[in-house]
Amino acid sequence: MYDLTQLNAALAGTPFAGHLHHFATVASSNAIALEAANAGAPTGSVWFADEQTAGRGRGGHTWLSTADDGLYVSVLLRPQVTLADALWLSLATGLAVAGAIAEVTHLDADVRWPNDILLHGKKCGGILVETAATANDVAQLKHAVIGIGINVNHESFPAEIAPLATSLRLETGVAWPRQKLLIALLTCLHAEMQQLALEQTGAHVPETLLERFTRASTWVSGKRVHVEEAGGYTGVTEGLDDRGFLRVRAADGTLRTVLTGGVREEK
């Protein structure tokens, strides 16, 4: 169960305090958030549910959102980011999710570029960022809705995804309080967005987002992968470009840039 009074108190000093919206069941928290964003909802608004009946993942995939088992959250932000740099939001959120999991459970999550959270090679979380931009020559984001799903207390998964999916409970044998994880998640997300804002203004920071993502993810460099775009190809990852897109040295020797995701390990 969630306690909104305690949540707001724990999140004091962040833009999320006082803007929390909890639902027992929704079709999609991102759909609600996008509608509210277009209607002028305040920055920092958060929608979270015990269950989603039509949860959405990246690339048109569905997200299993069984009642009371996971964290199903959507956050509305209006960062000073151009549309061309919107990928940074996914990368920063991935770091926030991994940081929250580590803080609460002490598990060391991996981040598969650009938006999957893995534990021991299985997926336990995903991120879906949906944006709207201005029509200026250099399109600026009007808003971004960041959807986050984390498998927390799932004890099993449907047969078709069971070999690929896991949860915090399956990894530890412990049932974890979703409220504690939500507080850690939003606190880490706030810190990541503050860090990104400093980078955007040219302020000195110890490590840039791309450097920290590279350090946190085993997928950025030296991973043999199959890429599900441009007809499909295999290669070895060779870091991120300055926009945060993944570079892969293909089997034919060419250096290619992955634009749409769909990166899987090639055994």
N, C-alpha and C positions, 0 to 999 in steps of 0.2 A: 504493500500500500504506500501511496505517496502522501506526504503531509505538506501542503502548500505553505503553511506558516513557517515551518522549519526550513523548507527549501528557500523561500525568500530571504530568511535571516542568514542562511549559509552563503547566499549569493550576493549579499550586500556589498556594494562597491563595484559590481559588474552591471552592464546594461540589461541583464536578464531579470534582476530583482524587480518584482512588481509587474512583470509582463509574462507570467507563466500561465499556460492554458492546458488543463488536463482533461482527457476524455477516457471513458471506459473503452469505447469502440469507435473507430473511424474507418472510412474506406482507405484514405491515405492522408497522413499528416502533412505531406508536402503539398497535396492539392489544396488543403485548407489554408496552409501558409501562403501559397501563391495567390489565392483569392484575396486574403487579407492584405498582402503586400500591395496588390493593385488598388486596394481600397484605402491605402495610406496608413496601415498599421505601424506602430512605432518600431524603430530599430531596436533589436534586442528581444523582440517578442519570440516566445518559445511555445510550440505546440507539441505535446507528447501524449501517447495513448498506451493503454494496457494491451490493446489488440488493434491490428489493421486487417481489414478484409480484402483490401486490394493494394497492399504495399508495393511500392515501385523501386526497382533498382536501376542501375545504369544500363544504357543500351536497350531499354524496353523490357528488361527482365523483371520478374516478380520477386518480392522479398517475403519469405515466410515469416509471419508475424503473429504467432499463436498467443493466446491470452495469457498475460502475466508472466510469460517466459523471457521476454526480451526488452530491450530499450529501443523505443521507436520515437524518434525525436526530429523535429524540424525547427530550424532557427532562422529568423529573418535578420539580415545584416545589410548595411549600405556602405560597404568599404569604398575607399577612393582608389579604385582599380579600373583599368581599362578592360574592355571586353577581350582584347588580345592576351591579357595577363590573367584571365579568370581561372586558369588552371591552378594558379598559386593557391586559390582557396581550397581546392581539393587536397593539395599537398599539405597545407597547413592543418587542415582538419584531420588528415590521416595521422599526423604527429600528435595532435590533441587526443585522438582516440587511443592511440598506443600509450600515450602518457597517462591517461586516466586508468586504463587497464593495469598498467604497471603500479600505479599508486594504490589501487584498491586490492589487487590480487597478487601483485609481485610477479605476474607472468610477463615474459619478454615477447611482445607481439612484433611480428614483421609486417611491413607495409608493402604490398605488391602494387607497383605503379599502375594507375594513379590513385586508386580508391578502395582497395581491398585490404582488410585486416586479417592476418593469418596467425594461427597458433599451430606449431608443428606441421606446417604445410597445409592445414585445413582452414577454410574460411570461417571466421567468427564475427566479422563485421563488414559493413559496406557503407559507402558515402555516395550520395547523389546531390550534386549542386545544380540548381536550375536558376537561370539569371534572366534579367531584362536589362536592356541597354538603351542609351540615348541614340538619336539619329545623327549625332555630330560627326564631323570628319574623323575625329579620334573618339570612337564610341566609348563612353564611360558607363559603368554599371549604374543603373537606377536602383537595383536591389539584387540581392542573392538570397535564395532560400537553400539552406544547407540541410539535407536530410541525412540522418545517421541511424543505422540499424546495428545493434549489437546483440548477438546471441548470448544471453546471460544464463538462464536456468533451464534451457532445453535439455531434456534427458534423452531424446532421440529425434531423428529426422526421417522424413519419407525416404523410401528405398532409393529413389532416383538421385537424391543429393547426399545421402548418408556417407558415401565414401569421400565427399568433398567438404563437408560441413562439420563444425564443432561448436562448442559453447564453453563459456567459462566454467560451468558446472561439470561438464564432461572432462575438462582438462584438469580439474582440481579435486573433484569429488565433493565440492562444497557448494551450497546454495548461497548466492550473493545478493545482498540488498540492493535493489535497483535504485533506490533513492540516493544511496551513498555513491553509486557509480555515476548517476546523473549529475550530482554536485561536482564530482571530480571532472567529468566530461566538460561541463559548461565553464568551470574554472580554467581548465587547460585550454579550451577554445578561446576564451577571452585573452589569455596570455599570448597565444599564438597570433591572434589578430592585432594585439598591441605591438608585437614584434614585427609583424608584417607592415604595419603603419609606419614604424620607425624606419624600416628599410625604404619605404616609398618616399619618405621625406629626406632620405640621404643621411640620416643620423647614423652614427657609428654603432654597430652591433657586433658582439663577439663572433657570431657565425650567421651567415645568411640562411634564409629558408632552404635554398637549394643545397647548401652545404650540409645542413642538419638532416634534410631528407635523405641525402646520399649516405650519410653515416647511419641512419636508422633503418634503411632498407637494404636487404640482401639482393634486391632485384635490379638495382641501378647499374651495377658494374660487375662484369664477369659471369653473368648468369646466361646459360644457354636456354633460349626461349623460342616458342612458336608465336608468331604475331598473326592475329586474325583480321588483317586488313590488306588491301592491295592484292587480293587473290590468295593471301597467306604465304608466309615465308618463315624460315628459321635463321637464327643467328645468335650472336653473343652481345649482351648489353654493354654499352660503352659510355655510360653517364648521361647526364641531362644537358640539354642546350640551355641558353640563357632565359628562355621562356618557361622552362620546366618540362619540356617534352623529352621523351626517352629516345636515346639514340641506340641503334642496333647495327652491328657489323654483320651483314647478311652473308649467307654461305657463298655467294658469288664475289665477296670482297667489298661490295659497296656499303657505304655508311648511310643508313636510312633513318628517318625520323618517324616515330610512331605518333600518330595524331589522334586516334580514337580509342586507344586502349585495346582490350582483348589480347593481353599478353599472358601466356601460360608457359610453365616450365616444359622444356623439351627433354625427355629422358634419354 
